[in-house]
Each structure stands twice: as C-alpha cells, then as structure tokens.
Amino acid sequence: MSSHQNDYDGYFSEVDEETQKACDEIELKHSPVKAARPLTNSYSSFKPKTSVSGSNRPRPLNATAASSSSASWPQAEPRTPLKKRDAEPHTQASRSSAVRRAFDSLSFASPVQCITPKKLFHEVSASTSKKKTTRPVILVGDSDVEDTLEVESLLTDTETASSFGPSPLTPQDSLSSLGSDWERIESLPTVRGSDSSPRKYIKLSKEKVPPYTRSSAPSTNTKPLVVKDIFNPDMPSSSSSQRNNGWGTSVAQPFQLAPTPPDDDAVLKNFFASPLGQDLDPYIIAHDKEIVDLMDNNKISWGVQYEIARGVTQGNWSWADVKAKIPQLHGSNSETAWKVRSIILDRTKPPSTYGRSVWQELDREQDAILENKGRGLGPMGPEGSENDWYGGKIQQAAKLVGDKGKYRIRLEPMENKRSYRLARFLGSRRVLQVKIPRDLIFEENKQLKDFMRHKFMLCGRVFVPFFAKDHAVYLVETNDNYERRPADWAGDQFRRSFKDIVNWHNPLHLNADQPITKYATRFALAFSTSIPVLQFKPENISIEPDTTDTWPGPGKPPAEYIKTDGCGLINEAALKIIARILNYLGYPVAIQGRVFGAKGLWILHPTDKNPEPKIWIRPSQRKIVYQYPVDRSHLIFDLLSVSSSASSVSLSKQSIINLSENGVPDVTLIEIMKKALTEEVRPLMKWQGPMAMEVLWSVVNRLSSVSRTRLSRMTASMTRALGLGGQDWRGEEIDIERNEDVPPPENEGPADNTGRASSGVPLSLSEYIMESLQAGFHPKDSTLLKDKIRTLVEVTIKSIIDKFSIPLPESLSAFIIPDPLGVLKEGEVYYRSSVAIVDSETQDVFNVLTGNVLLGSQIQISSSPRLRYPKGRCLVRFRSMSSHMFFVKVMAVDRPELSRWADVLIVSAKGEKSFASMLSGGDYDGDKVFILFLSSLLEHFKNKPVKPIPPNFKDDNFQKYPERVKQFAERVSALAPKDAQEAFADILMFDIDDSKFGLYSNWQEYAIWKHGYDDPRSERLAYIFNALLDSSKTGDRLKPGIFEQDQKQFSKPIPEFQMSDVEKPYIFHTLQRAGRAAGDEFLCEYDKMEGATQVAGDKVLLQPYDLAANRAMELYGQSKNPGRLTLCEELKRIRDCVDKAHNAYQEVMTKLARESESASPKKKTTSKSRKIQRKTDPMAHVYELYNCQVEDVFFFQNVDEIKASYAYKRKHRFGFDVAFRELCTMKAKASIHGIAPTIRSFDEAKAITSTYVRAATRLSAPDA
C-alpha cells in the first residue's frame, strides 16, 4: 500500500468506516508505487465484452427511455446533507464532510456503498433514480475546502495540487483505468474542466448556480501540476517554466469525460426530447401499400424489394406489373435479386450473373443485422478468420432528377465501392445516398433545400436526411413505418430512431457549446471511407496535452500556436497489428484515421513498448465528445491512409506561379517544361525493335496510371489505405450509366464495372491502346491504333502545356509531422525514405535528404479535394489537381535518432508558431507536403515573409452567424414541431450550398494576371476563397453586395497572350508560347512516322467472313445440291443482324457530331471537371442490336467471329466499337508467338516490371 495512505489515518470517525475504505481503495489504485497491472503477452481478439446493437446495446438507465434517445439522466435520491461540523481543515470531521459533499456532487446514492472504485456508481439504477435537487457551487474561503478538493481530485481524476501534494494521475491515465471491468458501469456523471488554470475552491449551497462553476481568478494556494515528460521519464518537471522536448505542455489536463446536461438546461433537453425527423412532410420515392404487404408476407428480401422499386422509378414497369410475380421472387438477395428484371419482364433468355458479389455481401450484412452483435462494425475474431470481416460496403445510390422545384428521386443500382462508419453501424441497407447535380446546387439552391427537407418513403420504410456531403444527401432509415408493420424476420426490431442515430454519432447535450454549423460539420466523420482495423480497450485510450508553450495569451490558443495540432501518438503494438491485417511489408509510422470522436494523424510513440495497443489523443484532435459507457463503434480505429514510400509529383499552376514570384527565372521553368515534354512524349514514338511494343505498353501504363486505376476498382474502400489515392491522379474517370438490357458478359468480374463497355472495348483511351498492343496490333499496321496513340500524345502535351501539370522526378510527397524527440532546431526538417532515391542529375543513391529543399503544402478537406491559401500568400487554384502549393526553402538535416520515422517529413516543433501553419495555414492531421530538391529551383528560390491578414478583412466582407447548439435550440423552441425539425434538417444539410469558392478561385486568377501576384486585390480574393472553404464550420457568409461587386470586377476571361497592367509578362503566357512550339514539333514528327497505309484492312480480321462467304458461294454453285441455298441464307441472317446495328451506329455518330458542333467553344474550354458524364450510354441500343441472338444458324459454328469480321469489313471503327474483344482474340490467335489464354482478373492484375523494361529498351535500341 502506498505511503500516502497514512495521510488519511484518523481523518474519519467510526461511522464513516465505509467511506474510509472507499478512499483507501482509490489511493491504492493511484499510488505512485502501486504494483503494475499484469498485461497479456499478445493482443487478444476483437470480441466485444457487450453487445452494442438492438436490444442488447447499452440503454438509458430510466425504464421509459428504451425506445428514445432523449433519455433522462440518472439522478440520486435527494437527501438532507450532513450538518457541517465545526472543525479545522484536515480533521476527521472536515475530511468526512468533504467526502460526503463530493459523493453528493457526483450523484452518488446515499449512504455511500463503495468498497472498490468499480462499484462507486453501482447503486444508481433505473428503478431507484429520481430527480435530484441541483446542488450549485459558489466560491468560498480556503479554510473550508481543501479537503473537498482533495477528495474531488481522487474521485474525478482531476489533477489539481493541494497541500497534500499533487494527484498521482498522469495525462496517460484515464478514469477507465480504475478497473478492467469499467464496461459494467452503466452511467458516469463526471466533472469536466476546460481550462488548465488552477481550480478555485468550491462549496455546495442551495443557490441556483450551475455545478462546478469556476472563477477565472487564480488561487494563491494551489499550483498547477507539471506533466511528467513521456519521452524523457527522468526529465525534471517541477515547475511550469520547464518545458519538455517539444510535445507536452507543462500544465496537466486530465482525461476528460463528458458532463451530464444540467437539470436547469431545459431548452436543450426539451429540444432533444422532441421527435426529431418524425414531423417532416412525407415524400414517396416508391411505395404501394398492397405490394409492400405482399412482399413482407412472402418475406421478400430487401435487395429484391429495392430492385423492384428501382424498376418503378426507372419507368421499366409499374406496381401492377409486379403483383403476379411476387411468388417467383422469394429467396435471398444472392439467389433472386439479380433475376428481378428477367422475371418481371418475362425474359426467356437467362439473366447475366454479373454483379452477384454485391448481393452476396448484402446477404452477409443482413445476417449480421439479425445476429445483432455489432459484427458489421469490424473484426470480432482472429485476424484472417471468417470473423475478420466488416460491413457497410454496399452503396444504395439514387439520383435527383428534374428542375425548377419539380424533382423526383430515381434509384440506381447498388454498388460495392466503399465502407464508412455509419453504414457499418446501421447496415448498408439503412443508408440511401441521393446524388444531386451540381447545376441544381448552383442554380436552384433554395428549391433544392425545400425538397430535401422531407422524410422519404421507400417500400414502406422511412428515410430521413442525415447529412450532406460531396454533392449528395445521405438519408438514414429510422424505426418509423409508412403503411406497413415492422417485420422481425427482416431485422426491423433492431432499427433505431432518428434521435438515437444522431445521439450515437454526435450527442447534442455533450457538444452543446459548439457553433451549430461546426456541430453539423462533424457528421462528416461518420462518412469517411475507412477500414475498421483495431478496437482499443477504454483504458488504453488516453488524452495527451497539445504543445502550446509559446502561446502568450489566456484561453484557448489559436491553431497556429498549437505545435502538435491534429497529431497524436500510437504505440508500436497497435501499428504492428494494423500492418498484419493489411499485409504491409512493415508497420507504418504514421496513420490517418478516426477514433473516439477524434480525427487526424497518429505517429509512432517514441518510448512505449506495451504489448497491448494504446493510443494518445490530442485535444486538438477531438471533434466530438462522448460519455462512458461509450458504444463499441467509437473504440474502433477507422483507418483512412498510412505513410508509405512516395513517388514523384507534378508541378501545378499554383506551384509554378509561386516559384516564379519567389525568384525562379522563367527560363528555368521553361527548361523544366521542355524536359517533361521530352520524357513523357518521346517514349510514345519509339516503335522500332523486337520488343518495342512491350516497352510502349509499359509507357502507356505508367503515363496514365492504368494499373493503379484497375487496382483501385478492385480494392474499392481500401484504395487510400493501400496508398493508391495519390495526389497526381491522371487516370480518366468515366461515369456512364449502363443500359440494364445490355449487361456485361458473364466472364467479366466487378473490376470491369466502370472500365469497359459490353462489347469489351475499354472506355479509357490508355486501356484501349494497351489491350490492342497486347493482342498483337502494331501502330505501323493499324491506322486506328496509330490514331489512338496520337490522341494520347495530344492529351499528354495539353496536360503539360495548357493545364501546367509538369512531372518533376526530383520530388517526393509525404505526411508532415512535428518532431517527436525535440532534436531539430528551428527551420530544420528530416526525411528518410524506406526505399532508395536516385538523383537524376548525379545518379547518386541516397535515403536521407540533406541540404536545402523546397516544401510545398497539399491540403485536402474531407474526401473531395479543395485548395487552401496561406495567410498572406495568394495563389492560383488549379481545378484538375488536388493540391495547393506554397513553397518555402528549409534545411534538411540528418538526425540518426529520428531514423525510426521513415517516409514522413519531420519538422521542428520549436519556434513561435507551428511550422505547418506557415504552409497554407495547415496542420498535422494528415496534411501532405511536396518536397522538391531540383538544384535549378533551389539555386534561385528566395523565401518571402508572410503578410498578415488585414485587421478588418472579416468585418468588411463577411457577416457571421456564430449561433451555438444551445442558442439554436433556444431559437427553435418557440417554433412548431415541424418547423423546428425542418430547421434542424437545414443545419444537417448545411453543406448543400453555393459557397462560391470556385468562382473566387477563377476571379483571383484573373486578378493576378490583371494586377499582379502581390496586389491587395489579388490577396483579398485569396483570403475570401480561404474563408469560404471553412464557411461550413464558421458560419461565415458574404455580406450582401460583396459577391455582385466582385463578379462585376473580376468575372472576366484572361485574354490569350495579352499583356496587362503588370510590367512583368504573365508566367503562364510565357510557358504556353514555349510549350506549344515544342508540342507542335512533336506532333509534326509523329505525323511523319511510318504508319498503316492499307485501306482494305487487316487480313486476319477479314478472314472469317471471307471464308464463310466463299464457302456459301461454293455451295451455291452446286446446282444439283438441294441445300445449296442454306449457307447463303444463314450468312444473310448474320449480315442482317450486323447491318441493323451498323445503321443504328451511323445514326448515333451523326447525332454526336451535331451535338459537338452545336456546343459553344466556351463550354468546351471551361469544363468544370475532367469527368465524363452522360445520362445514358449512347451506344447501348447499338450493342443490343449487335448482340441479339441470330436464329436458325446451324452450319456456321463460328458465328461470333463471322459477325465481328463482317462488322470490321463494314467499317473498321464500327467493328472495334461493337466487337473489340472478338477482334483482339482473332488477332492474337494469328500471332506467330501464339496466344496465352487468360481470364480478365488475371489480365488486369499484370504489369511489366521495370527490370524487364530496361532490358527490352536496350534490346530494341538501334545499336543493340
């Protein structure tokens, strides 16, 4: 037992023996010399101790709250307080009274029945809890309350110094460490202190003052406790003036749990007690009471119901057509859902089995819902076992169609693309994503919001708007019903109310002090594409203070003064588990994720060797406050991405102009552009040599990131976690709706969903070229292939010259983190790559960067890339790039003690402000930096000071709405229930707004051309752009008239090659002149290259039809043969089928040509996205006609080859558009090298190694 225990001897009378025992146990648990709790040698399985869903979830303590999230909070039975004894401080009577008062303030039942800490709250139950009279707090003298503070610090985990010495708890401790059975505690009212100043003395009284209110005046009799430095345990920390090595602060901040809502906060409690979402006006997506009853009575699975409803919304059939088919639709999702269309439309042809993996996954999720053990949340068994599974991978998608306020929702096919926490918690079937066209958001914002302010009915189920993100509104299914009864066989008994879902993710009463717009923004954390990899024990989640040692003022420091903003710690044991789960070669040292209401980056802990996974959360990372007992889902770490060895990056518009304005000469930038053109384009023009086509295949693959694009299709939600979501994504994105009547061939898997038409022709230009090459076609012999490669050359040149996306080999990309050891001096950085880096100029191989380097910031907000401008630095936004660059020159040094942290950029934690804040106002929550080490850039680049934002900028341009959650609740409390719920829906859909930041980006580019980079007008537009990016959090809105004023002045195109008011030529005009001249030379050289000249076509492709025609004519010439017309008639049937498709093909091509001619040049050049968007595939009808089955053909066994050959004969391009796969197969079979049969999944998994490319390049050289 601790030596401190003797301090309490004699302080209690005999009647307080039980209280003394309680304090004895508390002191034993927290004694500095207590025995270490035994730890397991290896991390156990993820099996939860308690169920977290349905009827087995932790429930409110009051019996009436079983179906409501507005549960009243447990209160102890009111009792008469003990009479205060006239005694001096630190006597038996005073200490006993202090214990009694502390127990009363914590809602303990009386008398105190506690032998061990884990039983402190055991007596409070739903059956005995009643409303307790509030015991407010007032300030009193020192003589009366030191005992109160001492006991309170023990019971509430508050680190406050007293005359008995500091509390033995450290920042790494938490209340949950009181015992391993902490999960059994049903409720935990707690005390929370938001500041780090010494706590004032308090006394209980009967005045109506909020409990535990503290004065801002410091106490003269207390001193703050200094945190023991976790990285240097022996480092003295006896005074607040002694700082640690750059991570911890001197003043301890305990692990803070959420407070229970005060009894007198009636406005907030009444709002939360209202039936949220229930009084909204209904809107029917698809519903028929009779059919829904039939489907429920026949236990039709949800996937089948969804497909039926989808056909209704698509106009493919009516509800009346469905009634007679219901008995045929019985079965699981994987057994029946894929056959719905064929059954309802009476198709005789067997349906394609394409996409059955979606329905199999939906069945698995349904089993997890019925099991009701929270299995969909994440791994519940050993790694790699059957239980190592998580749900939420299916997307129920819909599209909003219509205009001018007359909208309807059209259901789309379910997809298996990504997983996020909300879908894992509820089940994928409980979330419906409604995609909204951007033009509607911009042009009809008010009408759009009015429409989405409904509750939506789908097959008798009620979906309520929950959040808006990325041009979509997410609806969640509640436990309400519309003209139907809940069905236990479908798991309806485990559904939750809308209030419960809101309270699960972002409890109103625990986050009431947040601005209401920021509160709504926090809902985005539930939608981050992630992988649940690890569940932490509550006692292994700790709060570690941020480093704010240079903040001079009181209160909460600004972000730029937080040296660890967004960056926490995680131990090696946890990182190794994550590495095993995702099959990494080694464990990463930095991971980005979400856990326990926190978001950001967690890096390897420098000293912790605990075999159990542990994590330390910074206050700057905590976005949502929860209260114990916490739902299991919040203890699971959701992984977004990890640190990995980085490849080179590309310069963009904003980086180029920054380099130019910081001293880099135009001639240097022109040389970099020309070198990039040569290195990117020249390999596409090398066709000579025995292995030239293999090298060309590899060049196209690298240039367009084809292999990475294919892999991302397969990995879906794991793309970022596997390091595939790079910042320089140049793969072409296709979004073309499929015609349901033309499914892909049965031998194609899910990977082909977005990359291939039903004819087998790749929709991507680069994939088209690669598959043509691997089939044996050569650009010298194929006019079509040569034209395709020329198009790729044009695209590459345009990307570099017009879009200024210039590849730079002498560059890297990495997470930025603060120095974990405090060894870097101000202005120093450290970077070690886990793979060798080759200097392209000197051919030196190295791993650690040394010397001067340029750092540029890349900032992403949520999952959609946006750009952030640094304070005082105005830069141009480049739409096709996902990064914003602002460069600064720093010194890279070698510090061997930092070698454990590889593939991350480590910056010094010293200096007045956070280093990341100087790079575009960033932080350490997962921001990436670009590292440039090209000598020609470093030679001329000069750092410039950052200008401060004008003091009146916000007041002059914005009107602020700083309404907080409590104020919002008070405002809507006077409204009718429906109006209040609509107001709450508006808040949750706050992000569906025309923020205008894209327009301000364009306007600022014009201002830079017109007035100059450092002109106040250009800087002002940059500041507005930056403020608009954060408007969803801050609530800032442009003042009336500001937008119109700026639009009139800056909404103008930049004249091509025209000088402005600035004496210095516009850098982009200079680069375009030089680049276009070089690009034209490459195109002229390409056109002179030897190519296909034959007009008749490829003999191999014409052969099948020619042989069939010759055979038919030969038989026809046998006049005495009674069957001489048979082959001619069969061949005519084949030709008729192809001719019908060809006629339709010509009509489509003519229509597309007219549309292209009628499109205005402005629309062609100012497209907002590279994404190809079409309402339907214009070739769908052509594919249907071509793929129709030719009847009554018996003698020709190779009908598909004859059809493809004849289509090619009609027109070469037509043949490849409708029969690409068949023509490639015919060409490969005719090759002298033979054909290697393979299935699609194997083909898309292959790549040519760099070693093979080097050898093949050498063998194909002219002098080889």
Summary of the structure (lengths in Angstrom):
residues: 1264
radius of gyration: 34.3
end to end distance: 82.9
largest distance: 133.1
contacts: 4045
relative contact order: 0.08
helix: 40%
strand: 13%
